[in-house]
């Protein structure tokens, strides 16, 4: 079951380039088994609410905000900001913390980073716990389009797609990114809100009453949408199928990951332990998903 949120016993900043400084925090037991929490997005953040999956008596919980995200500086900076910059940052955080090997925990975009990191630095990973696996293949990115999520939430998709004129719908992430980066704030903010509203409309199986509250936060809207459009317009800076290539999977350890992308991953790497949550959507905060993630972390703590 989920644990109470754990307050940080240590927090600070790590300079990873002349431009970027990353906010980090440590919670739980300083002598516990190290786990790094990789947040979603791109452009999400971290907080004490992200510690509830880990027994604070057994785990040293290490969290950080990715480049330009959350409390990291500068805010919403897209220069020097790619998947591979973040993979390097994860390794710098490990070195900063004096950790030899750690458990890597990530959901959605965080699962993408966890796979990329573990394939780049396999000797530093004790294991992976993944939720809402996102492989960033060419076939996966369109899943967020008309024939994917749009077929399940057609009204919300039509609102999202029709925000763009027909001439701009051939590459929706790139077209949204151009508008979000407009120097005209009225244009950029309208595009950011439309982008975020679409994402919020299908993130949970049963959306809560306050699901759209963040649409009132202009700064959050611009930052969050800018990050996601930047990465998705570039297909997350990954080659097609890179994360499930046999030459990369040969480097990996055990994984717990909750539907089709996770199943494709299991077919490519049969030794993973896979759980589907029938009463949950994409969010890690839905009860069935939170329960399984906590149980997975408890299992790793026994190893």
BATOR-521331 format. One line per 4 residues: number of its first residue (from 1); their letters; for each residue y negated, x negated, z of N, C-alpha, C. Coordinates in steps of 0.2 Angstrom, whole numbers. Layout:
NUM) a) Y/X/Z/Y/X/Z/Y/X/Z  ...
***
This chain:
1) xxxx) 6/-4/0/0/0/0/-6/-4/0  -12/-2/-2/-18/-6/-2/-20/-8/5  -24/-13/5/-26/-16/11/-33/-15/12  -36/-15/18/-43/-14/19/-47/-20/15
5) xxxx) -53/-18/13/-57/-24/10/-58/-29/15  -58/-35/12/-58/-41/16/-65/-45/15  -69/-46/20/-76/-49/19/-75/-56/18  -80/-59/14/-79/-66/12/-80/-71/18
9) xxxx) -76/-76/19/-78/-81/24/-81/-87/21  -82/-87/14/-85/-92/10/-88/-89/4  -94/-91/2/-97/-89/-5/-102/-94/-7  -103/-95/-13/-108/-100/-16/-108/-99/-23
13) xxxx) -111/-105/-26/-112/-106/-33/-109/-112/-36  -106/-112/-42/-103/-118/-45/-106/-119/-52  -110/-124/-52/-113/-126/-59/-108/-128/-64  -107/-125/-69/-102/-127/-74/-104/-129/-81
17) xxxx) -111/-129/-81/-114/-132/-87/-122/-132/-85  -126/-135/-90/-133/-135/-88/-136/-128/-88  -133/-124/-92/-135/-117/-92/-132/-112/-87  -126/-113/-86/-122/-107/-82/-120/-110/-75
21) xxxx) -121/-105/-70/-119/-106/-63/-115/-100/-61  -109/-101/-58/-105/-96/-57/-105/-94/-49  -105/-88/-48/-105/-85/-41/-97/-85/-39  -96/-87/-33/-89/-87/-31/-88/-84/-24
25) xxxx) -83/-81/-22/-82/-80/-15/-75/-80/-13  -73/-82/-6/-66/-82/-4/-66/-78/2  -60/-74/2/-58/-69/7/-51/-70/10  -50/-67/15/-43/-67/18/-42/-73/22
29) xxxx) -36/-76/22/-34/-82/26/-35/-89/22  -40/-93/25/-41/-99/22/-35/-104/21  -30/-102/25/-23/-106/25/-18/-102/21  -20/-97/18/-15/-92/15/-13/-95/8
33) xxxx) -9/-91/4/-7/-93/-2/-13/-91/-7  -15/-96/-11/-20/-95/-16/-19/-90/-21  -24/-85/-22/-23/-81/-28/-30/-81/-31  -31/-81/-38/-37/-80/-41/-38/-73/-44
37) xxxx) -43/-69/-43/-44/-63/-46/-49/-63/-52  -46/-61/-58/-50/-61/-64/-53/-54/-66  -59/-53/-65/-62/-47/-66/-62/-45/-74  -63/-38/-75/-62/-35/-81/-69/-36/-85
41) xxxx) -70/-32/-90/-76/-31/-94/-74/-32/-101  -76/-37/-105/-81/-43/-102/-87/-40/-99  -89/-44/-94/-96/-42/-91/-95/-38/-85  -89/-38/-82/-88/-35/-75/-91/-39/-70
45) xxxx) -88/-38/-64/-90/-42/-58/-85/-42/-53  -87/-45/-47/-82/-45/-41/-85/-42/-35  -81/-40/-30/-84/-38/-24/-78/-37/-19  -80/-36/-13/-74/-35/-8/-69/-30/-9
49) xxxx) -71/-25/-13/-67/-19/-16/-61/-22/-20  -62/-28/-23/-56/-31/-27/-51/-35/-23  -52/-35/-16/-47/-39/-12/-42/-34/-9  -42/-27/-11/-38/-23/-7/-30/-23/-9
53) xxxx) -29/-27/-15/-22/-28/-17/-18/-33/-13  -22/-37/-9/-19/-43/-6/-19/-43/2  -13/-44/5/-13/-45/12/-17/-50/14  -23/-49/18/-28/-54/20/-25/-59/25
57) xxxx) -19/-57/28/-16/-62/33/-12/-67/29  -10/-66/23/-6/-70/19/-9/-73/13  -14/-71/11/-17/-73/5/-24/-76/6  -26/-82/2/-32/-85/2/-35/-82/-5
61) xxxx) -39/-77/-5/-41/-73/-11/-48/-76/-14  -47/-79/-20/-53/-82/-23/-55/-78/-29  -62/-76/-29/-65/-72/-34/-71/-75/-37  -72/-74/-43/-79/-77/-46/-81/-72/-51
65) xxxx) -88/-72/-52/-91/-68/-58/-91/-73/-64  -89/-70/-69/-88/-74/-75/-95/-76/-78  -96/-80/-83/-103/-82/-85/-107/-76/-87  -113/-76/-84/-118/-71/-85/-116/-64/-82
69) xxxx) -111/-64/-79/-109/-57/-76/-110/-57/-68  -111/-51/-66/-112/-50/-58/-118/-55/-56  -116/-58/-50/-121/-63/-47/-122/-70/-51  -118/-71/-56/-118/-77/-59/-125/-78/-63
73) xxxx) -127/-84/-64/-134/-85/-67/-133/-89/-73  -137/-88/-78/-142/-83/-79/-139/-76/-81  -142/-71/-79/-139/-64/-80/-138/-62/-87  -132/-60/-89/-131/-57/-96/-133/-62/-101
77) xxxx) -131/-69/-100/-132/-74/-105/-126/-75/-109  -127/-74/-116/-122/-75/-120/-121/-81/-124  -126/-86/-123/-125/-93/-125/-119/-96/-121  -115/-100/-125/-110/-104/-121/-105/-99/-117
81) xxxx) -104/-93/-121/-100/-88/-117/-95/-86/-122  -89/-89/-121/-83/-87/-125/-77/-87/-121  -71/-84/-123/-65/-84/-119/-63/-91/-117  -64/-96/-121/-62/-103/-119/-67/-106/-115
85) xxxx) -73/-104/-115/-78/-106/-109/-75/-104/-102  -73/-97/-102/-71/-95/-96/-64/-98/-94  -60/-99/-98/-54/-102/-97/-55/-109/-93  -60/-113/-96/-62/-119/-93/-65/-118/-86
89) xxxx) -69/-113/-85/-72/-111/-79/-66/-110/-74  -61/-106/-75/-56/-104/-71/-53/-111/-68  -52/-116/-72/-49/-122/-70/-54/-126/-66  -60/-125/-67/-65/-129/-63/-66/-125/-56
93) xxxx) -65/-119/-56/-65/-116/-49/-59/-118/-45  -53/-119/-49/-47/-121/-45/-48/-128/-42  -51/-132/-46/-52/-139/-44/-57/-139/-38  -63/-135/-39/-68/-134/-33/-64/-132/-27
97) xxxx) -60/-128/-27/-56/-125/-21/-51/-130/-19  -49/-135/-22/-44/-139/-20/-37/-136/-20  -36/-132/-25/-29/-128/-26/-25/-132/-31  -19/-133/-29/-14/-136/-34/-11/-131/-38
101) xxxx) -8/-126/-36/-6/-120/-40/-8/-113/-37  -9/-108/-41/-11/-102/-38/-8/-96/-42  -8/-90/-39/-6/-84/-42/-12/-82/-46  -11/-79/-52/-17/-77/-56/-16/-70/-57
105) xxxx) -21/-66/-55/-21/-59/-55/-27/-56/-59  -25/-52/-64/-30/-49/-69/-29/-43/-72  -34/-38/-73/-33/-32/-76/-37/-31/-82  -35/-28/-88/-38/-27/-94/-41/-33/-97
109) xxxx) -47/-34/-97/-50/-41/-100/-48/-46/-95  -47/-45/-89/-44/-50/-84/-37/-52/-86  -33/-48/-89/-27/-49/-91/-27/-54/-97  -31/-53/-101/-32/-57/-107/-34/-64/-105
113) xxxx) -38/-65/-100/-40/-71/-98/-34/-75/-94  -31/-71/-90/-25/-73/-86/-20/-76/-91  -18/-73/-97/-14/-75/-102/-16/-82/-105  -23/-82/-107/-26/-87/-110/-26/-93/-106
117) xxxx) -27/-92/-99/-27/-98/-94/-20/-100/-93  -16/-96/-92/-9/-98/-90/-6/-102/-96  -8/-100/-102/-5/-104/-108/-8/-111/-109  -14/-111/-106/-18/-118/-107/-16/-122/-101
121) xxxx) -15/-119/-95/-14/-123/-89/-8/-120/-86  -2/-121/-89/4/-117/-86/6/-121/-79  5/-127/-79/7/-131/-73/3/-129/-66  -2/-125/-67/-6/-123/-62/-5/-116/-60
125) xxxx) 0/-112/-63/1/-105/-61/8/-104/-58  7/-101/-52/14/-99/-49/16/-93/-52  12/-89/-54/14/-82/-57/8/-78/-59  10/-73/-63/4/-68/-65/6/-61/-63
129) xxxx) 1/-58/-61/1/-50/-60/-4/-48/-65  -2/-44/-69/-7/-41/-75/-7/-33/-74  -12/-30/-76/-13/-23/-76/-17/-21/-82  -15/-16/-86/-18/-14/-91/-19/-19/-97
133) xxxx) -13/-22/-99/-13/-28/-103/-17/-27/-109  -21/-31/-111/-25/-31/-117/-24/-38/-121  -21/-38/-127/-19/-44/-130/-24/-46/-136  -28/-42/-137/-34/-44/-142/-31/-45/-149
137) xxxx) -25/-42/-151/-23/-43/-158/-27/-39/-162  -27/-40/-169/-31/-36/-174/-29/-28/-173  -22/-27/-171/-20/-20/-171/-22/-17/-164  -24/-21/-159/-26/-18/-153/-33/-16/-153
141) xxxx) -38/-20/-156/-45/-19/-155/-46/-12/-159  -43/-10/-164/-44/-4/-167/-42/2/-163  -37/0/-158/-35/6/-153/-40/9/-150  -46/6/-149/-51/9/-146/-55/13/-151
145) xxxx) -53/14/-157/-56/18/-162/-54/25/-163  -56/28/-169/-54/35/-171/-47/36/-170  -42/32/-173/-35/33/-173/-32/31/-167  -35/28/-162/-32/26/-156/-35/30/-150
149) xxxx) -39/28/-146/-41/32/-140/-45/38/-143  -49/37/-149/-52/42/-151/-48/48/-153  -42/47/-154/-37/53/-156/-36/57/-150  -36/54/-144/-35/57/-137/-41/60/-134
153) xxxx) -47/57/-136/-53/60/-133/-58/61/-139  -56/66/-144/-60/66/-150/-67/68/-149  -69/72/-144/-76/74/-143/-80/68/-141  -77/64/-136/-81/59/-134/-82/53/-140
157) xxxx) -76/53/-144/-76/48/-149/-82/50/-154  -82/56/-156/-87/58/-161/-94/57/-159  -95/58/-153/-102/57/-150/-103/49/-150  -98/45/-149/-99/38/-149/-100/35/-156
161) xxxx) -96/38/-161/-96/36/-168/-103/38/-171  -104/44/-170/-110/48/-173/-117/45/-171  -117/41/-166/-123/38/-164/-125/33/-169  -120/30/-173/-122/25/-178/-122/29/-185
165) xxxx) -127/27/-189/-127/31/-196/-121/29/-200  -119/33/-205/-113/31/-208/-112/24/-211  -118/22/-213/-118/15/-216/-116/9/-211  -116/11/-205/-115/6/-200/-108/6/-196
169) xxxx) -104/11/-199/-98/12/-195/-92/8/-198  -93/4/-203/-88/0/-205/-85/-6/-200  -90/-8/-196/-88/-12/-190/-92/-10/-184  -89/-6/-180/-93/-2/-175/-95/-7/-170
173) xxxx) -91/-12/-167/-93/-17/-162/-99/-21/-164  -99/-23/-170/-104/-28/-173/-111/-23/-174  -110/-17/-176/-116/-13/-177/-119/-11/-171  -115/-10/-166/-118/-8/-159/-121/-15/-156
177) xxxx) -118/-20/-157/-121/-27/-154/-128/-28/-157  -128/-27/-164/-135/-28/-167/-140/-23/-164  -138/-17/-162/-143/-12/-159/-144/-14/-152  -139/-16/-148/-140/-18/-141/-144/-24/-141
181) xxxx) -144/-28/-145/-148/-34/-145/-155/-33/-148  -157/-27/-150/-163/-26/-153/-169/-28/-148  -174/-31/-150/-180/-32/-146/-184/-26/-144  -182/-20/-147/-185/-14/-145/-181/-11/-140
185) xxxx) -183/-10/-134/-179/-8/-128/-177/-1/-129  -180/3/-132/-178/10/-133/-172/10/-138  -172/6/-142/-166/5/-147/-160/2/-143  -161/-3/-140/-156/-7/-136/-153/-3/-131
189) xxxx) -157/1/-127/-154/5/-121/-151/11/-123  -153/14/-129/-149/20/-131/-142/18/-134  -142/12/-137/-135/10/-140/-131/8/-134  -134/5/-129/-130/3/-123/-127/9/-119
193) xxxx) -131/14/-118/-128/20/-115/-123/23/-119  -124/24/-126/-119/27/-130/-112/23/-129  -113/16/-129/-107/12/-129/-103/13/-122  -107/13/-117/-104/13/-110/-101/20/-109
197) xxxx) -105/25/-111/-102/32/-110/-95/33/-114  -94/30/-119/-88/31/-123/-82/28/-118  -84/22/-116/-79/18/-112/-77/22/-105  -83/25/-102/-82/29/-96/-78/35/-97
201) xxxx) -78/38/-103/-75/44/-104/-67/44/-104  -64/38/-105/-57/38/-106/-54/32/-101  -58/30/-96/-55/25/-92/-50/27/-87  -51/33/-85/-46/36/-80/-43/42/-82
205) xxxx) -37/44/-80/-33/49/-82/-37/56/-80  -40/56/-74/-44/62/-72/-50/59/-70  -55/59/-74/-62/56/-72/-65/59/-66  -68/55/-62/-71/58/-56/-78/61/-57
209) xxxx) -80/65/-52/-87/68/-53/-92/63/-54  -92/57/-52/-97/52/-53/-96/47/-58  -92/49/-63/-90/44/-68/-95/41/-72  -100/45/-73/-106/43/-77/-112/41/-73
213) xxxx) -112/40/-67/-117/38/-63/-121/32/-65  -117/27/-67/-120/20/-69/-124/21/-75  -124/26/-79/-128/27/-85/-135/27/-83  -137/29/-77/-144/29/-75/-147/22/-73
217) xxxx) -142/17/-73/-144/10/-71/-146/6/-78  -152/6/-80/-154/3/-86/-151/-5/-87  -152/-8/-82/-150/-16/-82/-143/-16/-83  -139/-12/-79/-132/-13/-79/-129/-11/-86
221) xxxx) -132/-5/-89/-130/-3/-96/-131/-8/-101  -137/-12/-101/-138/-17/-106/-134/-23/-105  -133/-25/-99/-128/-31/-98/-121/-29/-99  -119/-24/-97/-111/-22/-98/-110/-21/-105
225) xxxx) -114/-17/-109/-113/-16/-116/-114/-22/-120  -119/-26/-118/-120/-32/-122/-114/-37/-122  -111/-38/-116/-105/-42/-115/-99/-40/-120  -98/-33/-119/-92/-31/-122/-93/-31/-130
229) xxxx) -98/-29/-132/-100/-29/-139/-99/-36/-142  -102/-41/-138/-102/-48/-140/-95/-50/-141  -91/-49/-136/-84/-51/-137/-80/-48/-142  -80/-41/-142/-76/-37/-147/-78/-38/-154
233) xxxx) -85/-39/-155/-87/-41/-162/-84/-47/-164  -82/-52/-160/-79/-58/-162/-71/-58/-160  -68/-52/-159/-61/-52/-158/-59/-56/-152  -64/-57/-147/-63/-60/-141/-61/-68/-142
237) xxxx) -64/-70/-148/-63/-77/-149/-56/-80/-149  -51/-75/-151/-44/-77/-151/-41/-76/-158  -36/-80/-160/-33/-79/-166/-28/-73/-166  -27/-69/-171/-23/-63/-171/-16/-65/-168
241) xxxx) -14/-62/-163/-7/-63/-160/-6/-69/-156  -12/-73/-154/-12/-79/-151/-8/-79/-144  -10/-73/-140/-7/-73/-134/0/-71/-133  3/-69/-139/10/-67/-139/14/-72/-143
245) xxxx) 11/-77/-146/15/-82/-150/20/-85/-146  26/-86/-149/32/-89/-145/30/-96/-142  26/-100/-146/24/-106/-144/20/-106/-138  17/-101/-137/13/-100/-131/17/-97/-125
249) xxxx) 21/-92/-127/25/-89/-121/30/-93/-118  32/-98/-122/36/-103/-119/33/-107/-113  27/-106/-112/24/-110/-106/23/-106/-100  25/-99/-100/23/-95/-95/28/-93/-90
253) xxxx) 26/-90/-84/30/-88/-78/30/-80/-78  33/-78/-72/34/-71/-71/27/-67/-72  28/-60/-74/22/-56/-75/24/-49/-72  20/-46/-69/20/-38/-68/14/-35/-72
257) xxxx) 16/-31/-77/10/-28/-80/11/-21/-82  7/-17/-81/7/-10/-83/4/-8/-89  2/4/-110/8/5/-112/10/2/-118  8/2/-124/11/-1/-129/10/-9/-129
261) xxxx) 4/-11/-128/3/-18/-128/8/-22/-122  8/-19/-117/13/-21/-111/20/-21/-114  22/-16/-117/29/-16/-120/30/-21/-125  25/-22/-130/26/-27/-135/26/-34/-131
265) xxxx) 22/-35/-126/23/-41/-123/29/-42/-119  32/-37/-117/39/-38/-113/44/-39/-119  44/-36/-125/48/-38/-130/48/-45/-132  42/-48/-132/41/-55/-134/43/-59/-128
269) xxxx) 43/-57/-122/45/-61/-116/49/-57/-112  55/-56/-113/59/-51/-109/60/-52/-102  58/-58/-99/59/-59/-92/54/-56/-88  49/-54/-91/43/-51/-87/46/-44/-83
273) xxxx) 43/-43/-77/44/-36/-74/39/-32/-76  40/-26/-79/35/-21/-81/36/-15/-78  30/-12/-76/30/-5/-73/25/-1/-77  27/5/-78/22/10/-81/21/15/-75
277) xxxx) 14/17/-75/12/22/-70/11/28/-73  15/33/-72/14/40/-76/9/44/-74  6/43/-68/0/47/-66/-6/44/-66  -7/39/-70/-13/35/-70/-16/33/-77
281) xxxx) -22/32/-78/-25/29/-84/-26/22/-84  -32/19/-86/-33/12/-86/-36/9/-80  -39/13/-76/-42/10/-70/-37/7/-65  -39/2/-62/-35/-1/-56/-36/3/-50
285) xxxx) -41/7/-50/-42/11/-43/-38/17/-43  -34/19/-48/-30/25/-47/-24/24/-43  -23/29/-38/-18/27/-33/-11/24/-35  -8/27/-40/-2/24/-42/-2/17/-44
289) xxxx) -8/15/-48/-9/8/-50/-10/4/-44  -15/6/-40/-16/2/-34/-10/0/-30  -6/5/-29/0/4/-25/5/-1/-28  6/0/-35/10/-5/-38/8/-12/-38
293) xxxx) 1/-13/-39/-2/-19/-39/-1/-23/-32  -2/-19/-27/-2/-21/-20/6/-23/-18  10/-19/-21/17/-21/-20/19/-27/-23  16/-28/-29/18/-34/-33/15/-40/-29
297) xxxx) 9/-40/-27/6/-45/-23/10/-47/-17  13/-42/-13/17/-43/-7/23/-46/-9  26/-45/-15/32/-48/-17/31/-56/-19  25/-57/-22/24/-64/-23/22/-68/-17
301) xxx) 20/-64/-12/18/-68/-5/25/-70/-2  30/-67/-3/37/-69/0/40/-75/-4  37/-77/-9/41/-82/-13/39/-89/-10
***
